[in-house]
Amino acid sequence: MQIELSEEHQAIQESVKKICAGFDDAYWTAREEEKTFPFEFHRAMADGGWLGITMPPELGGAGLGVTEAAIMMHTVTSSAGGYSAASTIHLNLFGPHAVVVFGNPEQKERMLMPLIKGEDKACFGVTEPDAGLDTTSITTFATKVTGGYRVTGRKIWTSSAQVANKIVLLTRTTPREQCRKPTDGLTLFYTDLDRTQIEVRRIPKMGRNAVDSNATFIDDYFIPDRDRIGEEGKGFHYILHSLNPERILVGIEAVGLGQGALARAANYARERKVFGRIIGANQGIAHPLAESWAALESAYWMLMRAAYLYDAGKSCGAEANAGKFLGARAAFDACTRAVMTHGGMGYSKEYQVERLFRESILLRIAPITEQMILNFIGEKILDLPRSY
């Protein structure tokens, strides 16, 4: 059993790190304060060929697995950009996965190649105000008409919809009460996001302001048949193929965020002197940081195991969910401790840790809450009765 990164994996890490090094604290602070999308970073990653890391080689992608994508995204989030940097390119890795698996050849070429080249930007329209994590209760409805569908509904927390020109959209095509199972009757589309016909309203939020989040209002919007992915009514089963990779990537992005904050805290603790003593020599400072190191490392290897299992075609639901849980918790704790290590200066913007702290709470909430993960593990792994 060899538990270490291969030479290929280390090469990915080093190449991505070089790109990220071109975008420093000042760049990401400006994007955060101005609430502007990191177009330059997105372009640099596209030019480096990284937006297609999991895409088919015949379309210009690298054809690599979730393991390699996880290494890439961990490196991105460990950089100065934190979770904002990851969110700039995250959707490319899991959002279009249904197109990769279930799209026809024409759709794959038309939809995926512009994403790989960085010409298109996509957003993910699944969550709704009154459904939340209960995806089968969404009410956005697509009515079949000649040549396509007419769609009406509402989506929320649609990231990057202010700059995206494409949307992965989950709708109902059969009312839930008419379906044999709640998961039936959902249909998936990948289509144009026309902001002249769809209202996209930015949500003011606590952090990660370089990448917008939105409430999206869709009224009688026409989507052509050619933009439907797979069969009508099978959309829920299609998005399931994205869920475990999403858990893995979000979890390992959280680990990277936490490790970036931990590195800043350790650097400060080695240099800051109070009462004639370097504060890192105090166990009250050193022990919490050492504990965070251990928690982050543990989460990292759980997530790498989950990625390995996914790429090997093996069951990985428990590992992916547990890794996301552990990574998000460890990141939040590390970012909190980084602020506390800096004392009053941790509350200032100068040392950046307050920005990372504000991002870290999101990872405990989205894309799935800690409670839902624990429900899954309790029911599916420990064979306990369903609680909801």
C-alpha positions as CSV (number, residue, x, y, z in Angstrom):
1,M,0.0,0.0,0.0
2,Q,1.5,3.3,-1.1
3,I,-0.1,6.4,0.4
4,E,1.7,9.3,-1.3
5,L,1.4,11.5,-4.4
6,S,2.9,10.1,-7.5
7,E,5.3,12.0,-9.7
8,E,2.4,12.9,-12.0
9,H,0.4,14.2,-9.1
10,Q,3.3,16.3,-7.9
11,A,3.7,17.7,-11.4
12,I,0.0,18.8,-11.4
13,Q,0.5,20.4,-8.0
14,E,3.6,22.3,-9.1
15,S,2.1,23.5,-12.4
16,V,-1.0,24.8,-10.8
17,K,0.9,26.4,-7.9
18,K,2.9,28.4,-10.5
19,I,-0.3,29.8,-12.0
20,C,-1.7,30.6,-8.6
21,A,1.4,32.4,-7.6
22,G,0.7,35.1,-10.2
23,F,-2.4,36.1,-8.2
24,D,-1.4,37.5,-4.9
25,D,-3.2,38.8,-1.8
26,A,-3.7,42.2,-3.4
27,Y,-5.4,40.7,-6.4
28,W,-7.9,38.7,-4.3
29,T,-8.5,41.5,-1.9
30,A,-9.4,43.7,-4.8
31,R,-11.8,41.1,-6.3
32,E,-13.4,40.6,-2.9
33,E,-13.9,44.3,-2.1
34,E,-14.9,45.3,-5.7
35,K,-17.2,42.2,-6.0
36,T,-15.8,41.5,-9.4
37,F,-15.3,38.1,-11.0
38,P,-11.7,36.9,-11.3
39,F,-11.6,36.9,-15.1
40,E,-7.8,37.0,-15.3
41,F,-7.5,34.0,-13.0
42,H,-10.1,32.1,-15.0
43,R,-8.3,32.8,-18.2
44,A,-4.9,31.8,-16.8
45,M,-6.3,28.4,-15.7
46,A,-8.0,28.0,-19.1
47,D,-4.8,28.8,-21.0
48,G,-3.0,26.3,-18.8
49,G,-5.5,23.6,-19.9
50,W,-6.8,23.0,-16.4
51,L,-10.5,23.7,-17.0
52,G,-10.7,20.4,-18.9
53,I,-8.9,18.2,-16.4
54,T,-11.8,15.7,-16.1
55,M,-13.1,16.2,-19.7
56,P,-12.7,13.7,-22.6
57,P,-9.4,14.1,-24.5
58,E,-11.1,14.1,-27.8
59,L,-12.8,17.4,-26.9
60,G,-9.5,19.0,-25.7
61,G,-9.7,17.8,-22.1
62,A,-7.1,15.9,-20.1
63,G,-9.3,12.8,-19.4
64,L,-8.0,12.6,-15.9
65,G,-9.9,11.5,-12.8
66,V,-11.4,13.0,-9.7
67,T,-8.1,12.3,-7.9
68,E,-6.2,14.6,-10.2
69,A,-9.0,17.2,-10.0
70,A,-8.9,17.0,-6.2
71,I,-5.1,17.6,-6.3
72,M,-5.6,20.6,-8.6
73,M,-8.4,22.2,-6.5
74,H,-6.5,21.6,-3.2
75,T,-3.6,23.5,-4.7
76,V,-5.8,26.3,-5.9
77,T,-7.5,26.8,-2.6
78,S,-4.2,26.6,-0.6
79,S,-3.1,29.7,-2.6
80,A,-3.8,33.3,-1.8
81,G,-7.2,33.1,-3.5
82,G,-8.7,30.7,-1.0
83,Y,-12.2,29.4,-1.7
84,S,-12.9,32.3,-4.1
85,A,-10.2,31.0,-6.4
86,A,-11.8,27.5,-6.3
87,S,-15.3,28.8,-6.9
88,T,-14.0,30.6,-10.0
89,I,-13.4,27.2,-11.8
90,H,-15.2,24.6,-9.6
91,L,-18.2,24.1,-11.8
92,N,-16.2,23.0,-14.7
93,L,-15.2,19.9,-12.8
94,F,-18.5,18.5,-11.6
95,G,-21.4,20.6,-13.1
96,P,-21.1,19.3,-16.7
97,H,-20.5,15.7,-15.6
98,A,-24.0,14.7,-16.7
99,V,-23.2,16.0,-20.2
100,V,-20.0,13.9,-20.2
101,V,-21.8,10.7,-19.2
102,F,-25.3,11.1,-20.8
103,G,-24.9,13.7,-23.5
104,N,-24.9,12.7,-27.2
105,P,-21.8,13.3,-29.3
106,E,-23.2,16.6,-30.7
107,Q,-24.0,17.9,-27.3
108,K,-20.6,17.0,-25.9
109,E,-18.8,18.8,-28.6
110,R,-21.1,21.9,-28.6
111,M,-21.3,22.2,-24.8
112,L,-18.0,21.0,-23.4
113,M,-15.4,22.3,-25.8
114,P,-16.2,26.0,-25.1
115,L,-16.0,25.3,-21.3
116,I,-12.7,23.7,-21.7
117,K,-11.3,26.6,-23.7
118,G,-12.7,29.1,-21.1
119,E,-15.0,30.7,-23.8
120,D,-18.1,29.7,-21.9
121,K,-18.9,30.0,-18.2
122,A,-21.7,28.0,-16.6
123,C,-23.7,28.2,-13.5
124,F,-25.8,25.5,-11.6
125,G,-29.5,26.0,-11.3
126,V,-30.8,23.3,-8.9
127,T,-31.5,24.7,-5.4
128,E,-34.9,26.5,-4.9
129,P,-36.1,28.8,-2.1
130,D,-38.8,26.4,-0.9
131,A,-37.0,23.1,-1.5
132,G,-33.5,23.6,-0.2
133,L,-31.7,20.2,0.1
134,D,-35.0,18.4,-0.8
135,T,-34.3,18.4,-4.5
136,T,-37.3,16.2,-5.3
137,S,-39.5,19.0,-4.1
138,I,-38.4,21.6,-6.7
139,T,-41.3,23.3,-8.6
140,T,-39.5,24.9,-11.5
141,F,-41.5,23.4,-14.4
142,A,-40.7,22.7,-18.0
143,T,-43.8,22.3,-20.2
144,K,-43.3,20.5,-23.5
145,V,-44.1,22.6,-26.6
146,T,-43.3,22.3,-30.2
147,G,-39.5,22.2,-30.6
148,G,-38.7,22.4,-26.9
149,Y,-39.9,23.4,-23.5
150,R,-41.3,26.5,-21.8
151,V,-39.8,26.9,-18.3
152,T,-41.1,28.9,-15.3
153,G,-39.6,28.8,-11.8
154,R,-37.2,30.2,-9.3
155,K,-33.6,29.1,-8.3
156,I,-31.5,30.4,-5.5
157,W,-27.8,30.4,-4.7
158,T,-26.9,30.3,-8.4
159,S,-23.2,31.0,-8.3
160,S,-21.6,33.1,-11.0
161,A,-24.9,33.7,-12.8
162,Q,-23.9,37.4,-13.2
163,V,-21.1,36.4,-15.6
164,A,-22.2,32.9,-16.9
165,N,-23.7,32.5,-20.3
166,K,-24.8,28.9,-19.7
167,I,-26.8,27.2,-17.0
168,V,-27.2,23.6,-15.9
169,L,-30.9,23.6,-15.0
170,L,-32.9,21.0,-13.2
171,T,-36.7,21.2,-13.7
172,R,-39.8,19.1,-13.2
173,T,-41.6,17.9,-16.3
174,T,-44.1,15.8,-14.4
175,P,-45.7,17.0,-11.1
176,R,-44.3,15.2,-8.1
177,E,-47.8,13.9,-7.1
178,Q,-48.2,12.2,-10.5
179,C,-44.9,10.3,-10.2
180,R,-44.4,6.8,-8.9
181,K,-41.4,8.0,-7.0
182,P,-40.4,11.5,-5.9
183,T,-37.2,11.2,-7.8
184,D,-39.0,10.6,-11.1
185,G,-40.3,13.4,-13.4
186,L,-37.2,15.6,-13.2
187,T,-35.5,16.7,-16.4
188,L,-32.0,18.2,-16.8
189,F,-31.0,20.9,-19.3
190,Y,-27.8,22.6,-20.3
191,T,-28.8,25.8,-22.1
192,D,-28.2,29.5,-22.6
193,L,-28.5,31.8,-19.7
194,D,-30.1,34.8,-21.4
195,R,-30.2,37.6,-18.8
196,T,-32.4,39.7,-21.1
197,Q,-35.1,37.1,-20.5
198,I,-34.1,35.6,-17.1
199,E,-33.8,37.9,-14.1
200,V,-30.6,37.3,-12.1
201,R,-30.6,39.2,-8.8
202,R,-27.3,39.2,-6.8
203,I,-27.5,38.1,-3.1
204,P,-25.5,40.3,-0.7
205,K,-23.5,37.8,1.4
206,M,-20.9,37.4,4.1
207,G,-17.9,36.3,2.1
208,R,-16.6,34.9,-1.2
209,N,-17.8,38.1,-2.9
210,A,-15.5,37.7,-5.9
211,V,-17.9,35.0,-7.1
212,D,-21.5,36.1,-7.1
213,S,-24.5,34.2,-5.7
214,N,-27.9,34.9,-7.0
215,A,-31.7,34.5,-7.0
216,T,-32.7,33.5,-10.5
217,F,-36.2,34.2,-11.8
218,I,-37.4,32.3,-14.9
219,D,-40.7,33.1,-16.6
220,D,-41.9,31.2,-19.7
221,Y,-38.3,30.8,-21.0
222,F,-38.0,28.7,-24.1
223,I,-35.4,25.9,-24.1
224,P,-34.9,23.9,-27.3
225,D,-35.1,20.1,-27.4
226,R,-31.4,19.8,-28.3
227,D,-30.5,21.3,-24.9
228,R,-32.1,18.5,-22.9
229,I,-29.6,16.1,-21.4
230,G,-30.6,12.4,-21.7
231,E,-34.2,11.3,-21.3
232,E,-37.1,13.4,-20.0
233,G,-37.9,12.5,-16.4
234,K,-34.4,11.0,-15.6
235,G,-32.7,14.2,-14.5
236,F,-32.4,13.4,-10.8
237,H,-30.5,10.2,-11.6
238,Y,-28.2,12.1,-13.9
239,I,-27.2,14.7,-11.3
240,L,-26.5,11.9,-8.8
241,H,-23.4,11.2,-10.9
242,S,-22.1,14.6,-9.9
243,L,-22.8,14.4,-6.2
244,N,-19.9,12.3,-4.9
245,P,-17.3,14.1,-7.0
246,E,-18.8,17.4,-5.7
247,R,-18.5,16.2,-2.1
248,I,-14.8,15.2,-2.7
249,L,-13.9,18.5,-4.4
250,V,-15.6,20.7,-1.9
251,G,-14.1,18.8,1.0
252,I,-10.5,19.0,-0.4
253,E,-11.0,22.7,-1.2
254,A,-11.9,23.2,2.4
255,V,-8.7,21.4,3.5
256,G,-6.7,23.7,1.2
257,L,-8.4,26.8,2.6
258,G,-7.7,25.7,6.2
259,Q,-4.1,24.8,5.4
260,G,-3.6,28.3,3.8
261,A,-4.9,29.9,6.9
262,L,-2.8,27.7,9.1
263,A,0.3,28.6,7.2
264,R,-0.4,32.3,7.7
265,A,-1.0,31.7,11.4
266,A,2.2,29.7,11.9
267,N,4.2,32.4,10.0
268,Y,2.8,35.1,12.3
269,A,3.4,33.0,15.4
270,R,7.1,32.6,14.5
271,E,7.6,36.3,14.1
272,R,5.3,38.1,16.6
273,K,6.9,38.9,20.0
274,V,4.9,39.8,23.0
275,F,6.3,40.4,26.5
276,G,9.7,39.6,25.1
277,R,8.7,36.2,23.8
278,I,7.8,34.8,20.4
279,I,4.2,33.8,20.7
280,G,4.7,30.5,18.9
281,A,6.7,29.3,21.9
282,N,3.6,29.4,24.0
283,Q,1.6,26.2,24.1
284,G,-1.6,28.1,24.2
285,I,-0.8,29.2,20.6
286,A,1.1,26.2,19.4
287,H,-1.2,23.4,20.5
288,P,-4.4,24.7,18.7
289,L,-2.4,25.1,15.5
290,A,-0.9,21.7,15.8
291,E,-4.3,20.2,16.4
292,S,-5.5,21.9,13.2
293,W,-2.6,20.4,11.2
294,A,-3.6,17.0,12.4
295,A,-7.3,17.4,11.6
296,L,-6.6,18.9,8.1
297,E,-4.1,16.1,7.2
298,S,-6.7,13.4,8.3
299,A,-9.4,15.0,6.2
300,Y,-7.1,15.3,3.2
301,W,-6.3,11.6,3.1
302,M,-9.9,10.6,3.7
303,L,-10.8,12.6,0.7
304,M,-8.0,11.2,-1.4
305,R,-9.2,7.8,-0.6
306,A,-12.7,8.8,-1.7
307,A,-11.3,10.1,-4.9
308,Y,-9.4,6.9,-5.5
309,L,-12.5,4.8,-4.9
310,Y,-14.6,6.9,-7.3
311,D,-12.0,6.7,-10.0
312,A,-11.8,2.9,-9.5
313,G,-15.5,2.6,-10.0
314,K,-16.1,1.5,-6.3
315,S,-18.6,2.7,-3.8
316,C,-17.4,6.0,-2.2
317,G,-20.5,7.6,-0.7
318,A,-19.4,7.2,2.9
319,E,-15.9,8.4,2.3
320,A,-16.9,11.3,0.1
321,N,-19.5,12.5,2.6
322,A,-17.3,11.9,5.7
323,G,-14.4,13.7,4.0
324,K,-16.5,16.7,3.2
325,F,-17.7,16.8,6.8
326,L,-14.2,16.5,8.2
327,G,-12.6,18.9,5.8
328,A,-15.2,21.6,6.3
329,R,-15.0,21.3,10.1
330,A,-11.2,21.3,10.1
331,A,-11.1,24.3,7.8
332,F,-13.4,26.3,9.9
333,D,-11.4,25.5,13.1
334,A,-8.1,26.4,11.3
335,C,-9.4,29.7,10.0
336,T,-10.9,30.6,13.4
337,R,-7.5,29.8,15.1
338,A,-5.7,31.8,12.5
339,V,-7.7,34.8,13.3
340,M,-7.2,34.2,17.1
341,T,-3.5,33.7,16.6
342,H,-3.2,37.1,15.0
343,G,-5.1,38.7,17.9
344,G,-6.5,42.1,17.0
345,M,-4.7,42.1,13.7
346,G,-6.6,39.0,12.7
347,Y,-9.7,41.2,12.6
348,S,-8.0,43.6,10.2
349,K,-7.9,43.0,6.4
350,E,-4.1,43.4,6.3
351,Y,-3.3,39.8,7.2
352,Q,-6.1,38.2,5.0
353,V,-7.2,35.7,7.6
354,E,-10.5,37.4,8.2
355,R,-11.3,36.9,4.5
356,L,-10.5,33.2,4.8
357,F,-12.5,32.9,8.0
358,R,-15.5,34.4,6.3
359,E,-15.2,31.9,3.5
360,S,-14.8,28.9,5.8
361,I,-18.3,29.0,7.3
362,L,-19.8,28.5,3.9
363,L,-18.1,25.1,3.5
364,R,-19.9,23.8,6.6
365,I,-23.3,24.7,5.0
366,A,-23.0,24.1,1.3
367,P,-23.5,22.2,-0.9
368,I,-24.8,19.9,1.9
369,T,-25.1,20.5,5.6
370,E,-23.3,18.6,8.3
371,Q,-26.6,17.3,9.6
372,M,-27.6,15.7,6.2
373,I,-24.1,14.0,6.0
374,L,-24.6,12.6,9.5
375,N,-28.1,11.4,8.6
376,F,-26.6,9.6,5.5
377,I,-23.8,7.9,7.6
378,G,-26.2,7.0,10.4
379,E,-28.7,5.4,8.0
380,K,-26.5,3.9,5.2
381,I,-23.4,3.0,7.1
382,L,-24.5,2.3,10.7
383,D,-27.9,0.9,9.6
384,L,-29.8,3.1,12.0
385,P,-33.5,4.0,11.3
386,R,-34.2,6.9,9.0
387,S,-34.8,10.1,11.1
388,Y,-36.5,12.3,8.5
